[in-house]
Amino acid sequence: MAATSTQQNASPSSHRCTYDAFLSFRGRDTRKGFADHLYRALEVAGIHTFRDDDEIERGANILAELQKAIQESRVSIIVFSKDYASSRWCLDELVMIMDRRETNGHMVMPIFYDVDPSHVRNQTGIFEEAFSRHQQRFNKEMDKVEKWRKALRDVADLGGMVLGDRYESQFIQDIVEVIGNKLDHTWNRRLRVDPYLVGIDNRVEGLNMWLEDGSSDVGVAVVYGMGGIGKTTIAKTAYNQNCNKFQGSSFLADIRATSKLPNGFVHLQRNLLSDLQKGKAKKIYSLDEGITKIKRAIRCKRVLIALDDVDNLEQFNAILGMREWLHPGSKIIITTRHEHLLKAHENCAMFNVEGLLENESLELFSWHAFRQPHPGEGYMDLSRPVVQHCGGVPLALKVLGSALFGKLQMYGKNALQNLDVITEGKIEKILRVSFDSLQDHDKRLFLHIACFFIGRHKDFSITVLDECGFATNIGIQNLVDRCLLIIDGFNKLTMHQLLQDMGRGIIREESPEDPGKRTRVWNKDASNVLRKLTGTATIKGLMLNIPMLIKDESSKIISSGSNRKRFHVEDYDGNCSSSRRRLGFFSWQSITNSFPVSNEIGFKTEGFRSMHNLELLLLDNVKISGGYEDFPTNLIWLSWRGFALKSIPTNFYLENLIALDLRNSSLQHVWKGTRFLPRLKILNLSHSHGLVTTPDLSGSPDLERLILKDCINLKEVDESIGDLEKLVFLNLKDCKNLMKLPIRISMLRSLQELILSGCSNLVLPASKIVENQSDSTPSDMKKVSLLFAVKSWQSIRSWVLPRKNLQLTSASLPQFLKSLDMAYCNLSEIPNDLPSSLSSLERLNLDGNPFLSLPVNLNGLSKLQRLSLDMCPNLEMIPELPPSVEALIATRCTSLKRVLLNLPDMLPTIRLAVIACENVVEIQNVFKKRPLRSVDIEMIKDIGLFNLESIGSTEVEMFDYLTLTRRKGPLQGLDECGIFSIFLPGSEVPDWFCYKSSMGNSELSITIPPHLNLKIRGLNACVVYAHDEVDDDKGRGFYRAPFLNISNETKGLKWTYVPVTIGFSKEKEHMLWLSHWRFANDELKGGDEIRVSVRVDKDDILIKEFGIQLVYEQNNNEGTVTEDITTMFQHETTPPSTQNHVVAGDVSASASRFHKNKNNKVGEYYICNHNGWYP
């Protein structure tokens, strides 16, 4: 059970009982004798048996047919006769049978008919002769021969039944009795499931783990999802795989339907009690009596109970009564379409069933349509559109596949258009159960959403639908709970295509012949209604997309997997996201922007005359001629993309509008004078390239969102914007010719988000004139950094590059802004008073600006959560940020060297991205890189380098895991979390290392010898490694690092270290990694057992050898000594790293914040400063 599934490579396994037994035999030996007599005896005994009696044509699909039969059988009976091993078909059958036994515990009964079991096991005697021939025939496929041998060995080890000197008739009776007993013993609690369970293992895994968790509590699991998604199949599979682990079990199917029958609940109680008491249950005549008897049956034993298709909580309570009655360790599985069935009432495990992946869907469809795991030759292009339309719903794939079996070529590309006829409404019937269970309010809301709001932002949808008389928040939650609606990660409304098709089918049923009498119309029907003037007051919503209509009318092409395109769709704030919308029953709708409209398609305003109750009107590139006197006056949402007029006519009634969307319009002036739109909350004029100025908005006091994105000729925002006391969002992105902002913008106390990115020519409007600056003006005054203050907000103009003798002006920004986007605004300086002026900021985007530095007091933005500095080429240092910051994005800042974050304290929460910042040398309190010659000489000596002159001008290619950059340069030292490292060329561990690994050994264990008057101050490690056959074209992600594990087995301490940079060896050449680990708190003492190992996570790094060495310091402070107690150093020094030791305080706390394995024990530290920092 997983939100996202993975491909199941093997053929689908199942426990379906279409056949009780699969009979495998060699026809030449036994077809008309023993095998035939056994088959008849099994059938007479009621054991339904599959046999391959050579009536199946030996062709391309024979293996698939045999595999299908094996999958659908409860037990396989294999009759070994003298000539069995000479048949490759028999041996292939045997391999398939044994494979299923290994994966699913399938029962296998070997029958040895006139053969010695040892000959089968060892392939001797007659079997040896057969395999001699096989080895000659399949000398290039010896792996196949070995599989046959293994299968024979494994099956012979099962024992089975041997004919011996018995009569065949008695032998057959014994076989039937044994098989019957096995089936009765193991299958009486198992359930029939579908024959092709593609991807089932991944989907049932979570439920199986829950069933096997060993908890003593009474557990309830809710398996939920839309109709046909596979909930029952998953529950049955988990039940079959676990029922024998409980003292009693019961699976009650189709509770929703059964409970509606007369005495339905009593019937369900009877079935439950009968299952739990193995058919010995007494009769039940009332619900109360049933609950009493069930209580007695379940309180003393651990049981597994599955309740399938539960529709409401009353059904659960009526069947089981109180959950507390169950014996500890009992489990209850519930399948439902209602996500929150028990969430508010019980603690339960939730398992959301999502659709199959596309490759899984294709396989499942193929099993039903072609009787094989892939489409027949030449049918792939016809199959993919059908599979994609099903959207991973197993029910739809099975129904459509079965219906198209042998008919796909006949339907061809028209298959999608004929799905309703092909499936006879079977899919819609299943899906409609959820719709029919809704209250009337939620039914109407579902239909509105299915027709007009798929892909719309939830907040926008609520704003509009609330004005249509819906209790939208509650209704949306009800639809989500019923798995009829999904809120995606972008907070947009989404719905499975089949559910949307069902909803639109319901609309068509309102008036099958006359769309003008329906409540909602779209595209072709909408076009016909407008052309024929047949619209009525019944219509509440109309959508007409001319580009899509032209495409449908001209080509009738249904998008396939190879040509279906994704279009950029903007949400109601003008933000782009890759998405798709579909329109019509079993058809795709493409999203097109400014599609050229045919002159042949035109409409008149007269077509809307009778639509008095029209509330939602969505038009895309629709040309309408005529006066607007008779246009609907009750419009709540008008979306007219490509509006062709230069200005909105004065007789166009807009007073009831909540949302007005005129993107891609030809407007130059929206309207003349002041329009009184008292209810308008959203106005979107984006991509209106002819728009010069915004309208007078003083008549729209409720306006909350104003979107003017990409109005490239917009030069002015009307001062009336200052009257919009409720405005919370203003988007002016890419208004390249906007020269000024209105002075009154500072009065927008409700404004929370302001987007000015791409406004590279912005100059603030005049409030006062500043004297012309002379050439003698100081350089810092030429930039004119206007001071920030509570009553005098920052000047945008002061941030951009200065212009000589320019008359500068002042303006302000609202102080309560939470989000400010000024990316690519040509800012050369960020004022120091920014933190005090915009103290409410939570998100700040300064991407693509040429400033050199940020204010040092940026940590004064106490509420800042996200700071984006992407592609700021001149920025050299990022100052300390407030602890509230969760994300710092500073990729491709090519001059960036230092990041002075308050680390490591912020590491648990911050997401740091400095990818492609190749010059970063320090992240404060975490690591620092510097040229080797600038490192303290005592540190150089500590690590064992005594003669830097011998190194000369050696250069090493380094790869940085934090920035993902690779560059060559002089040797450098790396200080990181109390560990100092150097990477340099070399092929052997230096002689002064006392402990060295043997060739091929990656681990060293030592007991630290005691030394009087000496304290361990550190440990040196040296690793010799090489990158094997490196391909420079593989990409940066392939550069792997070795990592060191140091464990103090005596004290229970362990450190794992992965450096932030690594020396990158040339092919076939070796590299030395020298590291010095500083200890200060007796982490290592004489007598401690130490284990050191080197590990790699990929095979492209070869470890040649490594060594370790202990470093001591004398208590009399005379110096530092190595393992052999020689006095090599004259002075003790304080390590230059920001961490003074490896653990006990700073690094242990830092390392614990980098825990890669959350299960690390106390005292285990994972030191890695780059994992999890990528955006």
N, C-alpha and C positions, 0 to 999 in steps of 0.2 A: 504494500500500500504506500504509494508515494505520490507527492504532488507532481513530480516529474518522473517519468518512467524511462528505463533504458531498453535498448533493443534486446530481444530474446533470440539468440542465435539458433538454438536447437528448434526442431519441430515442436509444435505445441504438445505439451503433456497434458493428460487428463485422467479423470477417474470416471468417465462416462461408462454406463453399463448397458450400452446398446446390445452387447453380447456378454453372456456370462463367461464364455471360454473362447479362446483362439486355439485352433488345432493345427499344429505344424507337423507335417509328415512328408515322406518321400513317396510321391505318387507311384513310381515304377514298382516299388516294393509292396505297398499296402493300400493303394487307392480302392481296390475292389474287394479287399479282404478286411484285415484288422482295422484299418483306419475308418472304413465305412461302417463296420459293426460298432465301433466305439462312438462314432458320430451319432448313429441312430439311438444308441443307448443313452447318450447324454441328452438328446432332444426329448426322448420319452420321459426322462426324469425331470424335465422342465428346465434343463440347463441349456439355454440358447447358445449355440456354438457356431462360430465362423470357421469355414474350411475353404482352403484354396484347392479346388478339385480340378484345376487346369482349365476351368471354363472361363476364367479371367484371361483375356488376351494378353500375351506377353508383349508389352509395348513400353512406351516411354513412361507411362504413369503407374506401372505395376508396383514399384516400390512404394509410391505414395499411397496406393490402395491398401497394400499390406500394412504399412505403417498406421494408416487410419484405423484398420481393423484391430491392430494390436492396441492402439490407444483406447479403443472403445470396448475392450474386453477386460473382465475382472481377473481372469487367470489365463495363463498360457500353458497349454499341454503340448509337450514336444515328444513325438514318437520317434525314438532313435532305432532305425533299422539298419541292415547291413549296407545298403546303398545310400544312406542319408548324407554321408560326408562327401559323396561324389557330386552333389548338386550345389552349385554356387547360390541358387535361389534359396535353398534350405538354410545354408550357412548365413546368408544375408538376413533371413528372417530371424535366425537365432541371435545374431548380433543385435538387431533391433529389440528383441525381447529382453535380452540381458541389459541393454542400455536403459530400458525403461525400469527394469528391476533396480538398477543402481540409483536412478534419479528419483523414483517415486515409490519404491517398495512393492512393486508389482509382483504378484504371486506367480511362481513358475513351478510346474510339476513335470519333471523328466520321466519318461516311460521308456524302459530299455526292452525293446522287442527283439528277442533273438540276438542281442549283442551284449558283450561284456562291458559293464560300466568302466572298467580300467582301460579298455581300448578307446573309449570315448575320451576319458580324462587324459591319457598319454598319447593319443593318436598312434596307436600300435595296431597290429593285425590288419584287418580290412581297411581301417581308417588311415593307417600309414600309407597304404597303396594309393588311396584317394589323394592324400596330401602330396605325395610324390608327383602326381599329375598336376596338381594345382601349382606347385612350385615351378614346374616347367612352363606352364601356360601363363602364369602371372609373375614371371621373373622380374618384371619391372614394377610390380605392385606388391612387393613383399610385405608392406605394412598391412595390406588387406588380408593377406594370408595369416599374418600374426594375430590380427583381430579375430579371425575365425578360430585359431588355436586357443586363444585366451578364453573365448566364449565357451568352447567345448570343455576346457579345464574347469571353468567356474560353474557351469551347469552340472557337470558330473559330481562336483563337490557337494551339491545340494542333496544328494541321496536319490530320492525318487523311488519308483516302483519297477521291479525286475520281473519279467515273465517267468523265468526259470523253467520248472517242469510242470507248471500249472496248466490247466485247460484255459484256452483263450476266453471262453464264455465267462468262467469264474473270474479270470483276471480283469475282464472288462467291468464286471459288476463291482469288483473291489475298487477299480479306478473311479467309477461313478460315485460310489459311496464316499470315498476320500474327498473327491472334488466337491460334492454336495456339502459335506461337513465343513470344509474350508470356507466355502462361500457363505454358509449360514453363520459361521463363527466370526468372520471378519467383515461381512458386508451388511449385516442386518442393521447397522447404524450409519452406513455410508449413503451418500446421496448421488443422484444423477447430475452430472454437469455437462456443459457443452463439449463437443469433441475436440475443438481447436482452441486451446487456451493460450493464445499467443501473448507473451509478456506477463503471464500470470505470476511467475515466481517473484518478480520484483514488486508486483502490486500486493501480494499477499504476505510479503516478508515482515512488514511492520506489525500486522495483525498476529502473525505467528509468534513473533518475539513477545508481544504483549501476553499471548496465551501461555507462553512458557516462562514468564518472568518469576515464577515461584512465590508470588505474593500470597500472603495469608488473608488478604482483604477480599471482599466480594467485588469483583471488577465488572464494569460495564463499558463496552466499546460501542461507539456509534459510527457506523460506516455510512457516509452520506454522499449524495451526488445526484445529478439530474437523471431522469428516466432513461433507461437503456444504456447507462454508462458502465454497468457491470458490477453493481453492488452485490446482487444476489450471488453471482458466480464467485466473487471473491469470498463472500461469507461461506458458501458451500465448500469451496476448496479448503479454506482454513478449518472448517468444521471436520471435513473428511480426514485431514491430516492430523487432527488433535483429539477427536472424539474418544479414541481408545485410551487416552491418558487420563480420562475422568471416570468416576464410578458410575455415572449416568449421563445421558445426553439426549437432547431433543432439538429438532429443527422444525419450527412452525412456519410454514410457507404462506405467503400472500395474506397476511393478517388484515390488511386494509379491506380487501374484498370479502374475506370470510366473516369478519366482524359485522358486516352489514346484513348478512343472512339471518333468518329467524334462528334464534338460539345459537348464533354464530360464536359468541364468546364461550358458551358451554361446550360447543364442539371443539374449540381450540384447547380448552382445559382438558377435555377427554384425551385428545391426542397427546398433549404434554404428559399427562399422568401415565398413559399407556406406554409411551417411550421410556419414561423414567423407571417404570415397574416391569419393563420388558414384556408388555402385552398382558399383564395380569391385573390391570386396573379395573376397579369396579365402576359401575355406571354413575354418572353425575347428572343431577336433575336441575341444579340451580347454580348461579355464580357463587354464592356464599359457600355452598357445599363444596364446590370445586376448589375454592381458595383454601378452605380448611384442609382438604385432602392433599392438595399440592404442598401446603405448608409442612405437613407431616412427612411428605416424600422427599423434600429438599433440605430439611434442616439437619439431617444426619449423614449426608454424604456429599462429596464434592462433585458438582455437576457442571456440564456445559450446556447452555440453552441459547439457541439462536432464534430471534424473532424477526422474521423477514417482512419488509414493507410495512413498518409501523407508521401510522399517519398522525397519531396524537398521543399524548401522555396517558389518556384514559384507557387506551387499548393496553398499554404496558401494565397499568395498575390492575385492570380487570382480569388479566391473565395470571399475573404473578403475585398480586397483592403487594406486600412490603419487601423491598430489596434486602432488608436486614434479616429476613427469615432464612436466607440461603446460608449454607454451610461455608465456613471460611475456606478461601481458595477457589470458590466457584466463580464461573465466568458467564457473562451474558453478552451476546453479540446482537446488536440491533441494526438493521438496515432501514434507511429512511431517505426520503427526499427533503426532509425538514432538518436543516443543519442544527438549529437550536432546540430540538425536541426535548433534550434533557439538560442542556447546558445550564439553564437557570435553576434547575431542580436538583441535579445530581453532579457529583464529581465523576467525570467519565473521560475515557480516551477517545479522541476524535480522529477519524481517518477519512480524509477527503479523497474521493475517487476521481481522478482526472482521465482524460481521453488517452487513447493509444498514440504513440508517435507515428509519424507518417509511414515509416518503413514497416512498423508493426501492423498498421492499418492495411497496408497493401498486402501483407502476408495473409491476414485474416480474411480479407475480401477474396483473395486468390483461392484460398482453400474452398470457399463456397462457390465461387464463380467458375473456377477451372479445376477444382479438385486436386490442387497442387499448391505449393507454397509461394508461387510467383505467377504472374500473368502468362498466358500462353504466348507463343511466338507471334509478334506483330500486334499484340493487344496492350502493350504498356501505355501508349499514348491515349488510348481509349479508357484505360482503367484509372489512371491518375486523377483526372478531374472528378470522377465519381467518388474516389477514395477521399480526396481533399474536401469535397462537399460534405461528407459524413463527419468530418471534424473529429475523428478518433472515437466516435460512439460505436461500441461493438454491436449493439442491436441493429443500427442502421447498416453497418457493414455486412452483417450476416443476412439481413433481409434482402438488401439490394444484391448482394452476391448470389444468393440462392435464386432470386427472381431473374437475374440476368444470365444464369447458367445456360449456355448454349444459345443465348439471344443477343449477346453484346454486339456481334457483328451486324445483326439485323437493325439494332437501334443506332449503332455508330455514334457519331458526334451529337445526336439528338437524345442520347440516353438521359442526360440531366433534365431536359425539358419534359421528359415523359415519366419521371420518377413516380409521380402520384399514381399514374395508371399502372406502372410496372409493379409497384409495391402494394397496390390495392388499399392504400391508407393505413397499412399496418404500423408504420413508424409513428405517424401523427396520432394514431389511437393511443399508443403507449405514452407519448409525450403529453397528450391532452389531459391525462389523469391529474397531473399537477395543476394545470390551469383550472380545471373544473372544481378543484377543491378550494379555490380562492374565494374570498368575499367579493361582492360586486365591485366595491371600490378598488380593490387590488387588481381585479380583472381589467377594469378600464385603464388603470395606470399601466399595467403590463402591455396592453395594446398600444397605448400612446408611446411608450418607450420603444417597443419593437418597431414601430413605424418611423419615429422621428428623432429618437434620442440615443441610438446606439453610437458609441464613440464620442459622445458629449461628456464634458466634465460634470461630475456629480453636483458641484455647487451651482453651476449654471442651470442644470436640469431642475434642481430644487427651486431655484429662483423663478423659473418660468412655470413649472408645473404647479407650484403653490398658488400662483395667480389663476390657474385653470380650475381651481377648486379642489385640488388634491391635498391630502395630508401626506406629502411626498416623503418626508423622512421616515415615517412609520411604514408607509407602503413599500418603499425601496428595501427596507430591512426585512419586511415580510417576504418579498420576492427573492432576496438573497438567501433567506432561511430555507425557502422552498427550492433552492438551486435553480431558479428560473432567471437569475440575474447575477452578474459578477461585477464587482468593483475592482478594476485592475490596479497595478502598482502606480499608475499615474492618476488615480482617483477618477477614472472614466468609466462610464457604464458600458459593459460588454455583455454579450449574450451569444450562446451557441447558435450557429447558423440554422440548425434544424428547429430550434425554439423560435427564432425570428420568422422562419418560414411558416411555422404553425400559427403564430400570431397573425400574420398577414393573410393566411388562409381563413382564419376565423373572421377577419374583416370582410373578405370576399363573400362569405356565407350570408352576410347581412342583406345583400342584394346581388345575387350572382349575375344577373343580366343587365342591371343598370347601376354602374358605379356611382352615378350622381346621387344615389340614395344611400350610399354608405357613409359611415362617420369619418372615414379617413381614405384618401386616395393618393396615389403616387405614380409618377412617371407616365407610362403609356395610358393608364386609366385617367390620370389627371389631364393629360393632353387631350384625350377624347372628350372629357367633360367640358373643357374650356372651348374646344373647337365647336362642339355641338350645342353649347349653351344649355347643358342639362344639369348644371349644378343646382343643389337644393339647400335648404336651411339645415339639413341633416349633417352636412359636412362640417367637421370640427377642425380638420387639418388637411393641408394639401402640400405635396412636395413634387416639384418638377425640375429635373436635371436635364437640360437640353443636350449637352455633350453626350451624356449616356443614352439619351433617347435616339440621337442620330446614329450612334454606334449600333444600338440594338436594331434599329430599322434598316440600316444599310448592310450590316454584315451577319447579324444573328449569330455571332460567334460567342461561345461560352469560353471564358478564360480557362486555360489549362495550366498545369504545373510549369510548363516550359515558357509560357508567355505572360503569366499573370504578373502584374507589376505592383509595386508599393508606391504610393504617392505621399508626399508630405502634406499632412493635414494639420492646420493650425487650430488650437483650441480657442476658447472665447477670450483668452488674454493675448492671442497672437503668437503663442509658443508653438513651434513645430514639433511634431512627433510622427514617426513612421507608423502608419496604421492603415487599415482598409475598412471599407464599408461594403455591405452587400445589399442589394435591393431586389425585391421581387421574390416570388416563391421559386426556389431552386435556380437562382441566377445571381450573377455577380454585378456589383456596381463599382465602377472605377471612379476615382476622384480626379477631376481635371480642373485646372485653373486657367481662366480666360480662354476657354476652348472656342475656336472660331465657329460662329453660329451660322447655319444655313439661312439664306434669305427666304427660303420656302417655309420656314417654321416661324410663324408669327401669331400673336393672339391679341384679342381686344379686351379692354377693361370690362366690356359688357358681359364677358363670361363669368365674372364674379358677382353680378348683380343680385342673384338670388341666394348667395351664400351669406346670409345675415348672421349666422352663428360661427363663422370661420374665425378661429383663434390663432392657429399656427399656419403660417404661409412661408414655405421654403422654396425659393426660386434660384436657379443657377443658370446664368446667361440666357435669361428669358426676355424677349422683346415684346412689349405690350404697348399697343397704341390706343388712343382714345382718352377721354376725360376721366378724372378720378372721382367724380361726384358720387357715383354708385359703387365705389369700391367698399369692401367690408369695413365697418367702423368698430368692430369688436376685436380687432387684431391685438394679440398679446405679444407674439413673437413674429417679427418680419425679418427674414434673412433673404436678401436679394443680391446675390453676387453678380457682378457685371452689370449693375444698374446703369442704364445707358443715358440717362438725362444729366444735364449740367447742374441742375438744381431740383430739389424736391418741390413739386407744384404746391401751391398754397391750398388747393382744394383736396389734397391727399390727407385724409383724416388719420392722424397718428396719436391722438390724445390718450388712448388706452394702452399704448405700447409699454411693455416692460423691457424688451430687448430689441434693438435695431441693429442689424448687421448688414452693412453695405460695402463689404470688401470688394476690391477690384472694380470699383465704380468709375464712372466718367465725371463725377462731381467736381465742380470747381468751387462752388459755394453751396453748402449743404442746404440752407434755406435762407430766405431774406428776412431780416429783422429778427424778432423774437418769436419762437414757437413755444406755446405752453404745453409741455409734455410732463404733467405732474407725476406720472407713475414710472417714467423711464429710469431704468437702473443700469443698463448696459448699452453703450454706443461703440460700435466697431466700424471704423472707416479705413482700415489698413489697406495698403497697396492701391490707394486712390491717387494715382500719380498726377492728376490734374488739380488736386486740392491745393489751394493757396493759403487759406486761413480757416481756422475752425469756426463753427457757428456761435452765435450768441446762445449760451447755455443757461442764462439766468432763469429761464422758464422751466428748467429741469432740476429742481432742487433735490430730488431723490437719486440723482445719478451717482453710481458707485464705481463704475469701471469705464474708463475712456481709453480706447486703443487706437493709436494712430501710426502704427508700425509701417515703415517703408512708404510714407507719404513724401516722396523725394522732393516735391516742389513746395511743400509746406514751409512758409516763411514766418508765420506768426500764430501764436495761440491766443485766442481772444481773452481779454482781461476778465470776462464774466466767469472764467473758471474759478475765480476767487469766491464766487457765491456758492460753490458746491461743497457744502459743509459735510456731506456724507461720502465724498469721493475718497476711495481707499486705494485705487490702482490707476496709474497713469503710465502708458507705454508710448514713448516717442522714439523707439529704436530706429536707426538708419534714416532719420529725417535729416538728410545731409545738408539741406539748404535752410534749415531752421536757424535763424540768426539770433533769436532772443526768446527768453522765457518771460511770461508776464510777471510784473512786480508782485501782483496779488497772490502768486503761488505760495508765498510764505503764510498765507492765511488758511491754508488747507490743513487744519489740525487733525483731520481724520486720515490723511494720506499716509499709507504705510509702505507702499512700494512705488518707486520711481525708476523708470528705465530710460536712460539717456544714451545708451551705448550707440556708437556710430554717428553721433551728432558732432562731427568734427569741426563744424563752422559756427558753433553756438557762441553768441555774444549776448550779454544780458541787456535787457531794455533799460532805457534811461530813467533814472530817478534823480540823478544830479550829474553835472558835468565836472570832470576832474581836469585841472589845468594841464595843458600840453607839457610833457616832460622835455626838458632840455637835454642836450648831449652830455651835460655835466652831472646828470642825475646818477647817483650811485647805482652800480649794476644790480644790487639786490632790490632797489626800488623799481627798476625797469620791469620787473616781473609783477610788481604791485600785488603783494600778498595781503589781501584785505583780511583784517582780523575777524575771527569768529567770536560771536557773543550770543547770549541767549536772545537778545532782541535785534541783533544785527547779524544775519546768517552769512555763510561763506559765499564768496564770489566765485562762480564757475569760471568766469573769464580770467581770474587770477591764476587758475590752474593751467591754462593752456600756454603755448609758447608765446613769448612777448612780441609785440609789434611796436616799432619806434613811432613816437609822436601820436599814438592812438588815443582817442578820447575814451577813457575807461569809465564804466558805470558800476553801480552796485546793485545787487539783488539778493534774494534770500531763498533758502530751502526750508521746508517744514521741519521743525525740530523733532517731531515724533516719528520720523521715517524709520521703518524696520528693515527695509531693503533698498539699497541704492546701487544701480548698475551704471557705471561710467566707463565701460570698456571701449577702447579705441576712440577716445575723445581727445587725443593728442595732449594729454596732461603732462606738463614738465615738472610740476611740483605739487605735492600734497600738503596743504596748510597744517601747521603744527596744532592749530586749535580745533582740528577735526574732532577729536574725542569729546571735547567739552561741548561742541555745538550739536553733534548728532549722537548723543549718549544712548539713544534707544536702538541704534543700529544692531541688527542681528546678522545681516548678510551684506557684504561689500564686495563688489566686482570692479576691479581696476585693470583688467586684462588689456594687453596690447598698448600700454602707454609708455612714453620714454622717460619718466621721472627716474632720478638717480637714487633716491632714498625715500623711506617712509618716516613719518613722525616717530621720534623715540618714545613718545608717551602713548603709543597706540594701545597699550594695555589699559588705557583709561576707558576704552569701549567695553565696559563690563558685561554687556549682553551679547557681544559679537560671537556668532557661532560658525560662520564660514567666511573666509577671506580668499579671494581668487586673484592671483597675480600672474596668470599664464601669459607667456610671451612678453614680458617686460624686459627688453634687451639690456637696459642700462642699470638695472637694480643690482646692487652688490651685497646688500645685507638686509635681513629681515629682523626687526627688533623684537623684543619680548612682547608676547601677546597675552591677553587675559586668559585665565584658566577656563573660561566659558567656551573657547574656540574648539570646535569639533572637527573642522576640516580646513587645511591650509593647502591650496593648490597653487604651486609655483613652478609648473613645468616649463621647459624651454626658456628659462631665464639664463641666458648664456653668460652673463657677467656675475651671477650670484656666487658668493663665496662662503658666507656665514649665515647661519640660522640661529638666532639667539632666543630660542624658545625656553620656557620654563620647564625644561626636561630634566630628569625623567618623570616628574610628577604628572605631566600631561599625557604620557604615553598610553594609559588605559583608554582614553577617550578620543584622542586626536587622530585624524587621517591625514598623513603628511605625504604629499606628492611633489618630488623634485626631479622627476624624470627628465632626462636630456639637459640637466644643469651640470655640465661636465666640469665646472670649476669649483663646485662645492667642496670645501676642505674641512668644514667644521659644523657640527650641530652641537651647540653648547651642552655640556654635561652628559654627552653621549659619546661622541668620538671626535677626533681631530687628526687630520693628515698634515704632515709637514716634511720638507726636504730633510734628508738624513743628516746633513751637515749642520742643521739648526737644532738638532736634538741634543739634549744635555749629554755630555760625554760619559757621565756615570751610568746613564741608562744604556748607552751603547756598550759599555763594559759589562753591565748586568746581563745583557743578552748574549755576550760572548764575542763581540767584535772588537778586536784590539788594534787593528791597523786599518783605518779608513782609507789611507793613502793607497793601499793595495787594491781597493775597489775601483779607484779612479773615476772615470766618467761613465761607469756602467749605467745603462738604461734598461728599464723593464716595462713591458706592456702590462697595464693594470686594467682590471675590469671592476667597475663599481656597481654593486647590486642595488644600491639605493637610487642612483641616477640612471642606471642601465646604460652607462657609457663606457667606452674603451679607448684608452689613450696611452701613448708611450712617453716616458719621461725619466728623469733621474730617480735614483732610489729614494724612497720616502718611508717614514715611520708612521705607524698607525697606533694612536692611543684610543682604546675603546673599552670602557667599563673595567678599568684597572688592568687591562691586558695590553702590552706593547708588542707590536708585530713588525717584522720586516720581511719583504719578499725579494729574493735575489737569485740569480742563476747559480746552480750547483747540483751535483749528482750524488753527494755522499753526506751523511751526518758527520759533522766535525769530530775530531778525535777527542776533544775535551768533554764530550757527552759520555757520562759513565754508564748509562743504561741504553742499550740499543736493541731494537727488534730484529729478529732473524728474518731472512728473506721470506716474504709472503705472510708473515705474521703481523696482524694489525693491532695487537694488544700487548701491553707490558704490565706486570704486577711486581711490586717491590714492597718490602717492609723497611720503613725509614730507620736507619741505624741511629741510636742515641749518640749525641755529642755533648759533652760537658761544656757549659758556658757558651753554647751556641744556640741561636734561635733561627728558625727557618723564616726567611723574609720573602722567599719566592720560589718559583719553579720555572725552569726553561724547557721548552719543547722545540724540537726540530722535525719537520716533516719533509720528506723528499717525494715529489709527485710529478706527474706529467699528464698533459691532456693528450688523449689518444686519437690520432687521425682527425684532427679538428677541421671542420669545413667552415670556412669564413662566411659562406653564404647561408648557413643554417639560421642565423639570427641571434640576437643578443640573449635570448632566453636559454640558450644551450650552454652557456658558460657556467660550469658548476664548480663549487668550492668543496674542498675537504673540510670536515669539522672535527674538533677535538672533544673528547669526553675525559674528564678527570674525576675520579671517584675516590673519596676517603671512606673505604669500607668500614673502618673502625668507628668513625663518627657518624656515618650515614649521610654524608654530604656528597653531592654530585653536581658538576657543572658541565654543560654542553655549550660550546662556543662555535659560532659561524661568523667569520669576519665580514665586515661590510665591504671590503675590497679584497681582491686576490690577484696575485701575480699570474699572468697568463703566459704559459710556456709555449715556445714554438713546437711544432710537430716533431716528435721523437726526442725533444730535449727536456731536461729536468729542471725543476724549480725548487728552491729551499724556502720553507716558511719557518722562520725563527720567531718564537714568541716567548715573552717573559710575563709570567703571572705573579702579580704582587699580592702577598698575604701579610696581614698585620695582626690578626686576632687569634693566633694559635690554631688556624684551620688545619695546619699540618704540624705534627710533632713527632719526636722520636718514638718508635714503636708502632706508629699507624701503618696500616696496610693500604697501599695506594695502587689503584688500577688506572692506567692511561690507555686510551685507544683512539684510533683514527678511523673515521667512517666517511663514506661517500654515498650519495643518493643516486648516482648514475654510473654506468659502466664506462663513460668516456673519460674518467679520471683514473690513473694508475698510481697506486701508492707503492713506491719502491721500498722505503724503510723509514723509520722514525726513531727518535731518541729523546730521553729526558735527563734532566740534571737538576739537582737541588741547589739552591743558593742560600747561604747562611749569613748571618751578621753576628759579630762578636758583642757580648754584653758590655765589654769595656770600651765600646765605640771606637775601637782602633781600625775598623775597616770591615769589609765584606769578604767572605770566603766562599769558595765553591765546594763541591763534594769532597775534593781531595785536600781540603783545608789549607790550600796554598793562598797566600795573601796577594791577590792580583790587583786589588783596588786600594787606593790610598784614602779615599774619602767616602763617607756615606752621604747620600743625597735624598731629598724628598722627591719621589717620583713625580714627573711633570704632568701626569694625567690628572684630570679632574676627579677621578676616583682614586683613593689612596690604597685600596685593597680590593680583593676579588669579591668578598662576601661580608656578612655581618654588618648590615646597615645599608650602605648605598647600592652596591652592585647587586646584592641579593634581592633588594626591593626592586631595582631596575630590571633585573633578569626575570623576576617573577611576573612582571607586567608584560613580558614578551612570551609568556608560556605558549608554546605551540601545542602542547598536550595538556589539556585541562585536567587530566588525571594525575599529573605529576605529584609525587608525595612531598611532604614537608622536607625541606633540605635539598630538593632538586631544582636546579635553575637552568633555564634555557635562554642563553644570551644570543640574541639575533636581532639586530637593529634594522632589518629591512623587510622581514616577513610582515605582511599585512599592511604595508605602507603604500601600496600601489593604489591608484584611484580606481 
